Amino acid sequence: MIEGIDHLGIAVVSIEEARPFYEQLGLAIEEIEEVPQEKVRVAIIPCGGTRIELLEPTSDDSPIAKFLAKRGPGIHHICLATGDVQAEGEGLAAAGFQLLRPEPTPGADDCWVNFIHPKSAGGVLVEISQKGKPESPSQSS
């Protein structure tokens, strides 16, 4: 079950170049971490009860680099929090929605994530995210 908006992912060429805008708004980067399997650095900015994540590519072949080359900086995805990313993904797949991955993978901020293809979600890349490792992902069954 979806619990709310976890964060908005914003593709940026450089976290350091994007940072002053958010700081001018009174927001501050809480931490920056690298997610190697996604080839991205993530700056986490708390904003009320949710977050903004600035996504900077670490490689020219990363999904964020490809997004930037095609569309330029801007909103990359919306992330929805769930208590069970595995079950949520299985339910979406069973209902005919296209997931980008067969199983959840590690994401930023100690979360496990999966993505729903924009073609299945009205043109929006939607991430579903669960804090901490899923209890019983089907890959370990």
C-alpha positions in Angstrom: 0.0 0.0 0.0 1.3 3.4 -0.9 2.0 5.5 2.1 2.8 8.9 0.5 5.3 10.7 -1.6 8.8 9.8 -0.6 10.7 12.2 -2.8 11.0 14.0 -6.1 14.1 13.1 -8.2 15.6 16.0 -10.1 18.3 15.4 -12.7 21.1 17.9 -12.5 24.4 18.2 -14.3 26.2 19.2 -11.0 25.0 19.0 -7.4 27.3 21.9 -6.6 25.9 24.1 -9.3 22.3 23.3 -8.4 22.8 23.6 -4.6 22.7 27.5 -4.3 19.1 27.6 -5.6 17.8 25.2 -2.9 19.9 26.9 -0.2 18.3 30.3 -1.2 15.0 28.7 -0.5 16.2 27.8 3.0 16.7 24.2 2.2 19.9 22.3 3.0 21.5 19.2 1.7 21.5 16.6 4.5 23.8 14.2 2.8 25.3 13.2 -0.5 25.7 9.5 -1.3 26.7 7.5 -4.4 24.6 4.7 -5.7 27.1 2.8 -7.8 24.7 0.4 -9.5 22.7 3.4 -10.8 25.9 5.4 -11.7 24.6 8.4 -9.8 25.4 10.7 -6.9 22.3 11.7 -4.8 22.0 14.8 -2.7 19.2 14.4 -0.2 17.4 17.6 0.7 14.6 17.4 3.4 11.6 19.4 2.5 8.7 19.3 4.9 7.5 15.7 5.3 9.2 14.6 2.0 12.5 15.1 0.2 14.0 16.4 -2.9 16.8 14.3 -4.4 19.3 15.9 -6.8 20.6 13.3 -9.2 24.0 13.8 -10.7 25.5 11.3 -13.1 28.8 9.7 -12.3 29.2 8.2 -15.8 28.4 9.2 -19.3 26.3 6.0 -19.7 24.2 6.3 -16.6 20.4 6.6 -16.9 20.7 10.2 -15.5 23.3 11.2 -18.1 21.1 9.8 -20.8 18.1 11.7 -19.4 20.1 15.0 -19.3 21.3 14.5 -22.8 17.8 14.0 -24.1 15.8 16.3 -21.9 18.2 18.5 -20.0 17.9 19.2 -16.2 14.6 18.8 -14.5 12.2 16.4 -12.8 13.3 12.9 -13.5 10.8 10.9 -11.3 8.4 10.8 -8.5 8.9 8.3 -5.7 6.1 6.8 -3.7 6.8 5.2 -0.3 5.5 1.7 0.4 5.8 -0.7 3.3 6.4 -3.6 0.9 8.2 -2.8 -2.4 8.2 -6.5 -3.4 4.5 -7.0 -3.0 3.7 -3.6 -4.6 5.8 -4.5 -7.6 4.3 -7.9 -8.0 0.8 -6.4 -7.8 1.6 -3.8 -10.5 3.1 -6.5 -12.7 0.1 -8.8 -12.3 -2.2 -5.9 -13.2 -0.2 -5.5 -16.5 2.0 -2.5 -15.6 5.5 -2.6 -16.9 8.3 -2.6 -14.2 11.8 -1.7 -15.2 13.3 -4.5 -13.1 12.1 -7.9 -12.2 13.1 -7.4 -8.5 13.7 -4.4 -6.2 17.3 -3.2 -6.0 19.2 -1.1 -3.4 18.7 2.7 -3.7 19.8 5.8 -1.9 19.1 6.4 1.8 18.9 2.7 2.8 15.9 2.0 0.6 15.0 -0.8 -1.8 13.4 0.4 -5.0 11.7 -0.5 -8.2 10.5 1.7 -11.1 7.4 1.7 -13.2 7.9 2.5 -16.9 6.5 5.9 -17.9 4.5 4.1 -20.6 2.5 2.4 -17.8 2.2 5.5 -15.7 0.8 8.3 -17.9 4.3 9.4 -19.1 5.8 9.7 -15.6 8.7 7.6 -14.3 7.4 6.4 -10.9 9.7 4.8 -8.3 8.4 2.8 -5.4 10.6 2.7 -2.4 10.7 0.8 0.9 13.0 1.9 3.8 15.3 -1.0 4.6 15.7 -4.4 2.9 12.5 -6.2 2.1 11.7 -9.0 4.5 11.2 -11.7 1.9 12.0 -10.7 -1.7 11.1 -13.5 -4.1 14.7 -13.8 -5.2 15.6 -15.4 -1.9 12.7 -17.8 -2.0 
